[in-house]
Amino acid sequence: MYADRGSAVQLAAVWTLAARSARSLVYLPIRANPFPDGDVSDGEPVSLGLVLVHHSLQFPTTSWKQVQARLGAGKPHTATTPDHDFPAETAIDYQRRQYRAYRDHLRFGIAAHTLFVVGNSTAFREHGTALRGLVDQAPSHLHRYPDAGHFCVKLGPGPWPRARTRRHAPARLHIQYCTV
């Protein structure tokens, strides 16, 4: 996934909405968005929509195609989210993620050309801290470190690398900052 400054701000805002509202399914129809010009990734880009959903909804991803077909053009709504809803990087206890009893991980799934990110409030908030870094640090990163290549955020499902995930879902969500 690619994001410029404006897209990164919007992504952080809808991520906050997903963290705050356990009864909402947040859909971003970004599949039709064009890829940035130039050499931006190691692999071939894949166009997917994005859905952020709280695990308590128990939304069956297999029914997404039917739900998506019933969606209309929609009406624009305005929602206000706090700027600093994500915890500070130093406040996150990364060590507790190593324990089996820890359940605040994100899960990924794919259905009907859409990537589903499923988690609870804690998982969305803690991973939102990394997204906030995309907004705050990425614009100046290439100026401070011209040889760095690119700035990205990688959100994973947990501390254990998973070779296979359900429905060929990616093991990590890779969001790369681009200056379009």
C-alpha positions, -999 to +999 in steps of 0.1 A: +000+000+000+012+035-008+004+068+010+013+104+005+010+128+034-027+135+029-035+098+025-015+089+056-034+115+076-067+100+064-055+064+070-046+074+106-080+090+111-100+059+099-076+037+119-086+058+150-123+053+140-118+015+138-101+016+173-129+036+189-159+020+173-163-017+179-196-017+160-183-002+128-169-017+096-146+009+080-143+004+042-118+022+021-123+016-016-087+023-026-085-005-051-089+018-081-063+043-069-033+045-092+001+034-081+028+061-078+053+065-106+088+052-104+105+023-087+085+021-055+085-015-044+104-048-046+074-068-058+046-063-082+019-041-066-016-056-061-047-035-060-069-042-030-096-024-011-092-021+027-117-030+055-109-023+092-132-043+115-134-050+152-131-088+159-162-087+181-184-081+151-174-116+139-179-104+103-176-133+079-152-122+052-168-147+028-200-126+027-181-094+017-188-098-020-226-097-014-223-068+011-201-048-013-225-054-042-253-038-021-233-007-013-244+024-031-224+055-038-228+065-002-231+098+015-201+118+028-200+120+065-178+140+088-164+124+119-140+140+143-113+119+158-087+130+184-053+137+170-035+118+198-056+088+203-027+064+199-003+056+227+032+069+227+058+045+214+074+042+248+040+034+264+036+002+244+047-030+262+062-050+233+074-077+257+039-088+265+032-096+229+055-126+232+032-144+256+005-169+244-021-153+266-017-120+248-046-117+223-043-081+211-030-089+176-042-079+142-053-106+118-054-103+080-078-119+055-086-114+018-121-116+002-133-102-031-101-082-038-103-066-004-078-068+025-095-073+059-076-060+090-093-075+120-085-067+156-096-052+189-093-016+202-059-023+218-045-038+186-057-010+164-044+017+189-010+001+193-005-004+156-019+031+150+012+045+167+033+032+138+008+048+114+011+081+133+049+078+127+041+076+089+023+110+093+048+127+116+082+113+105+079+103+068+078+137+052+111+148+066+128+113+066+139+115+029+154+149+036+172+138+067+184+105+052+186+109+014+202+075+009+175+056+029+155+048-002+120+049+013+101+052+046+076+026+054+055+010+082+050-027+085+021-039+106+022-076+115-002-100+131+020-108+160+055-117+171+055-151+153+061-151+115+034-169+098+044-187+066+008-193+056-023-172+064-059-176+055-070-170+019-035-160+008-035-129+030-002-112+035+018-119+066+023-081+070+007-049+059+034-028+043+026+009+039+051+029+020+053+067+020+056+083-014+058+119-024+032+122-052 
